[in-house]
Amino acid sequence: MKDLLFIDPGHAFGVDNWHDPFMQQHFHFIDMYELEHTDLTPFKAIIVHDFVDQIHLKAHQHIIENYLNAGNIIVWSGHLTESWLPGCAPFTPKTIVQFSDYNISFVQPHPVFDGVTTDDMTLNKGVAGFFARGAHLPIPPHAESLLTLPDGFVTTYIDRHSTRGTIFVHAGRDLFAQRNQNKTTDRIHTQLLQWIYDEHAAIGGRHDA
Amino acid sequence: MRKIAVIFSGNAPHSVTFNEPKYKQYINELIYLPKLAETDLSDFDVLYIPSQLNKRMLLANKDKIIAFAEAGGIVCAFGPQPWEWLPNQKWEDRETNFWWWLEKGADSGLRLTNPQHDLFSNYLTLADATWHQHGVFWPVDGADVLVSTVDGGAVLYVDKVSTNGTWIITTLDPDYHFGSYFMPATERFLDGFFPWLANGQL
């Protein structure tokens, strides 16, 4: 039994995930409309994709909150338009005046982005803007900031305080799609996977302390 | 002015695009996809079906959408279509040409094949429909191809022969890109497309 749950929007761009060896090896897929009918107890983390129906998640936010408060992890990549995720503010797009407004910077080193260069996150074949174009502001109190756009737009953070679990937020496309591009961002999907397992073990220690 | 219903997926890009006031003024109703099966469509002239809808929900409503067209309705369908639900659908998936504009002597590969059509003589230019393509359609005989690739694949076409209604079908996905704050041409496309859909000559 796989212990990571992938909430599948069932959209056209997601077809490749249904056949991708990495995704199929590590994640149990459910259609997003099956969430309320799924026993979540076997899963250490739920991966929520940027194309998900957020009205549906909002309608079932108690499931999300209970899951987190049981000491589990939500990884959300996307633009929040409905308030289904504890502590997460609505997405604010960044005003783009010049290409450097898309520049990604590290706030601090983190294992998910170990060995990944900011240039490889900022640029795709020389074009900026694919990785992140805004942020969820303000980020929750005591959240750990990982990556920013200029002017303090924290695109990526970890929140261990809004619930008894851990919420990983990235204001961009699905971080598990960062693979097979032949650049350092290819490290993200496997490092994020390992971080989930390390973090889940740490949550247990957090509550035992 | 035609009465337009838009199928609404609840995803972030659609929330942004279809709640944008300059487009919302043309939308009589947003129909939340999980409610489509129980929604009476008889009051509407146009059913706008954006890209990236949930496969199971979309296919569950296939017969309802076709019935709407058979009753004389106008159906617009956007984006790549990896599963069968359009009438006489022949979709060819292709690698997305994200980077065509970086090449020397850049050519998008798109051609305007019926420039006299009202959509492209009064509302849009080819540049407004140019960002990238995810594939092409090979439409039924009798369909009117408005934008094609250089090898003749349809990127935007109008099909008035497959049903009693009108199908406006395109591989383009402006609903996604505008609502995700990327690809400026997609805004110009929607700026022209919605007024044409409401008032133009189909």
Chai-1 contact restraints between the chains, C-beta under 6 A:
chainA,res_idxA,chainB,res_idxB,connection_type,confidence,min_distance_angstrom,max_distance_angstrom,comment,restraint_id
A,G10,B,N54,contact,1.0,0.0,6.0,A-B,restraint_1
A,G10,B,K55,contact,1.0,0.0,6.0,A-B,restraint_2
A,G10,B,R56,contact,1.0,0.0,6.0,A-B,restraint_3
A,H11,B,Q52,contact,1.0,0.0,6.0,A-B,restraint_4
A,A12,B,Q52,contact,1.0,0.0,6.0,A-B,restraint_5
A,A12,B,P80,contact,1.0,0.0,6.0,A-B,restraint_6
A,A12,B,P82,contact,1.0,0.0,6.0,A-B,restraint_7
A,V15,B,P82,contact,1.0,0.0,6.0,A-B,restraint_8
A,D31,B,R56,contact,1.0,0.0,6.0,A-B,restraint_9
A,F51,B,N11,contact,1.0,0.0,6.0,A-B,restraint_10
A,F51,B,Q52,contact,1.0,0.0,6.0,A-B,restraint_11
A,D53,B,S9,contact,1.0,0.0,6.0,A-B,restraint_12
A,D53,B,G10,contact,1.0,0.0,6.0,A-B,restraint_13
A,Q54,B,G10,contact,1.0,0.0,6.0,A-B,restraint_14
A,I55,B,G10,contact,1.0,0.0,6.0,A-B,restraint_15
A,G78,B,A12,contact,1.0,0.0,6.0,A-B,restraint_16
A,H79,B,A12,contact,1.0,0.0,6.0,A-B,restraint_17
A,T81,B,A12,contact,1.0,0.0,6.0,A-B,restraint_18
A,T81,B,S15,contact,1.0,0.0,6.0,A-B,restraint_19
A,P93,B,Y181,contact,1.0,0.0,6.0,A-B,restraint_20
A,K125,B,W99,contact,1.0,0.0,6.0,A-B,restraint_21
A,R133,B,Y181,contact,1.0,0.0,6.0,A-B,restraint_22
